[in-house]
Amino acid sequence: MRRKLLGVTVTLLLFASSAAALHRKDRSPSQTSTRTLVERLGYPRDAKLLIVHADDLGVAHSVNSAAIKALETGLVTSGSIMVPCPWLPEIAAYARSHPEADLGLHLTLTSEWSTYRWGPVLSKDRAPSLLDSSGYLYSSENEAAAHMDLKEVEAEIRAQIARARALGIQPTHLDSHMGTLYQSKALFEILVRVARENKLPFRISQDWFSRAQFMPAVLGPDEVVLDRTISIEPNVAPEDWSKFYTDEIKSLQPGVTDMIVHLAFADEETKGITFGHPEWGAEWRQRDFNFVTSDAFRKLLKENNVKLITWREIGKLIGKTSH
Amino acid sequence: MRRKLLGVTVTLLLFASSAAALHRKDRSPSQTSTRTLVERLGYPRDAKLLIVHADDLGVAHSVNSAAIKALETGLVTSGSIMVPCPWLPEIAAYARSHPEADLGLHLTLTSEWSTYRWGPVLSKDRAPSLLDSSGYLYSSENEAAAHMDLKEVEAEIRAQIARARALGIQPTHLDSHMGTLYQSKALFEILVRVARENKLPFRISQDWFSRAQFMPAVLGPDEVVLDRTISIEPNVAPEDWSKFYTDEIKSLQPGVTDMIVHLAFADEETKGITFGHPEWGAEWRQRDFNFVTSDAFRKLLKENNVKLITWREIGKLIGKTSH
């Protein structure tokens, strides 16, 4: 996930404490249970649970390498894979040889870089509305959301799930690259419907509801909603990277938080892909990698009693109502 | 181009001197003119003309970077682009900003690596026979040649040319990745037909005819046939790389020779793509880059009176019969 939705998310984070009470009122009927998500997961009500999630696996060799290295430190617990991207076979091989890895699908309806692009998994004839004039997926989530036919979107994300499974990936969760599937109620309904049918949890967080008010009504009693999301944004200066994450962990509230990071090495490949785009660029991803694999992060989690969890644990709640 | 055809080529090269006379007899009627190709290009009959050609542009950022750097030394004169590959937009941008660059299309019907793969330009529904069971192009030229429907092949290579033109590439020539379009008479006829219609020269060399005897009959009076090909092969030890090319240049005969090289840096991206495959792998491509951009190569060309030319010059002969 990148850009727009994260823009929404960070704004929410700024108002997180005041918004918390509001969100409780906004929750769908299924979320009004007195049992919190933390309790449903078997932890005490005051537990601080954290998913450290690497987005964009499959997009590049550098991203795959950095994510695998980070997963193997144990400090990054989860990741999600972009099925239409050319490095899918490399991360699929990792998924097959590491069936315990917590890997989901980063459902992809955009191709956002200028030097390096990809198309859909579906035959283009079956999803013409997903393509821009150059024959690739749209560059932005706004353009994509404005032009895509909903039936073609649904067919494409089903095709992405099918291709992942055909390559031996057993996804633990779903989310949406650049938040495209969170851009409208109609798109969100597709994500929810496909996730339900596949009995998979998907990225959704209470702190999104005040800016995407259509969301609660789409959710049913079986959907699991995380409590909040942490995602760094371009307004953080590079030298403040560690401080941002440190402050977030130190002030972490009880509940389940999804910390979304974008990992890669600042090598020639990543520089080539993100050319002219410092936001979510090579140095950004290297800084994320450096922080989440650091001893400082490990120590911080311990000192603040933060327990790392995965989407696999969340997935076990699917099919069990929250009451 | 890689592998099989080059296997043919090097075998031919071993017999190049004895084969030269034979090939002259084998030439198609159009090639029986007393004017040699060198003379038709406006050079004295004893001129030694060399195209130094980088294959596989568009496949990777490292390949694009190395090829662009090598083209800008002037020692590599030409290159060809793989249209279905994800780094096409990067090399297309270079082509648009360098309209003088001698860039052709490396028509691509295979996707040969294991970690990193691509599909066709055509909608998959229109070219199902081009895809293997995982939905990408076949891994080898043999599998591709055995399974591809000829109409779908022709439609796909037309689509590759159309996409290249849509992105502002004005190709100067055509050739075939891994030699797939040279694997049978029927495939070769498609290459020749499409090249003719586009008024483009294509890679074809007299020294291939003894191993691909169907070729001369397919050629018409307007086709331009180069005299020979140089392409290094796996039987050359890494420490003998310079010696191989040096010996080839020192013994170069009059005529037009196409020296095919595979350029990239031996960086993480190239190592990731060519993982487990030292042949045409990262170190191979770095060695090719090192040699063709070296002062030693420049000096060697000068000392041996080798004149570098491009496919653009060859293309000017198209439409003019050889008589």
Boltz contact constraints between the chains, C-beta under 6 A:
constraints:
  - contact:
      token1: [A, 61]
      token2: [B, 269]
      max_distance: 6.0
  - contact:
      token1: [A, 61]
      token2: [B, 272]
      max_distance: 6.0
  - contact:
      token1: [A, 86]
      token2: [B, 86]
      max_distance: 6.0
  - contact:
      token1: [A, 86]
      token2: [B, 116]
      max_distance: 6.0
  - contact:
      token1: [A, 86]
      token2: [B, 118]
      max_distance: 6.0
  - contact:
      token1: [A, 87]
      token2: [B, 116]
      max_distance: 6.0
  - contact:
      token1: [A, 89]
      token2: [B, 115]
      max_distance: 6.0
  - contact:
      token1: [A, 89]
      token2: [B, 117]
      max_distance: 6.0
  - contact:
      token1: [A, 90]
      token2: [B, 115]
      max_distance: 6.0
  - contact:
      token1: [A, 115]
      token2: [B, 89]
      max_distance: 6.0
  - contact:
      token1: [A, 115]
      token2: [B, 90]
      max_distance: 6.0
  - contact:
      token1: [A, 116]
      token2: [B, 86]
      max_distance: 6.0
  - contact:
      token1: [A, 116]
      token2: [B, 87]
      max_distance: 6.0
  - contact:
      token1: [A, 117]
      token2: [B, 89]
      max_distance: 6.0
  - contact:
      token1: [A, 118]
      token2: [B, 86]
      max_distance: 6.0
  - contact:
      token1: [A, 123]
      token2: [B, 123]
      max_distance: 6.0
  - contact:
      token1: [A, 123]
      token2: [B, 124]
      max_distance: 6.0
  - contact:
      token1: [A, 123]
      token2: [B, 125]
      max_distance: 6.0
  - contact:
      token1: [A, 124]
      token2: [B, 123]
      max_distance: 6.0
  - contact:
      token1: [A, 125]
      token2: [B, 123]
      max_distance: 6.0
  - contact:
      token1: [A, 125]
      token2: [B, 125]
      max_distance: 6.0
  - contact:
      token1: [A, 267]
      token2: [B, 268]
      max_distance: 6.0
  - contact:
      token1: [A, 268]
      token2: [B, 267]
      max_distance: 6.0
  - contact:
      token1: [A, 269]
      token2: [B, 61]
      max_distance: 6.0
  - contact:
      token1: [A, 269]
      token2: [B, 269]
      max_distance: 6.0
  - contact:
      token1: [A, 272]
      token2: [B, 61]
      max_distance: 6.0
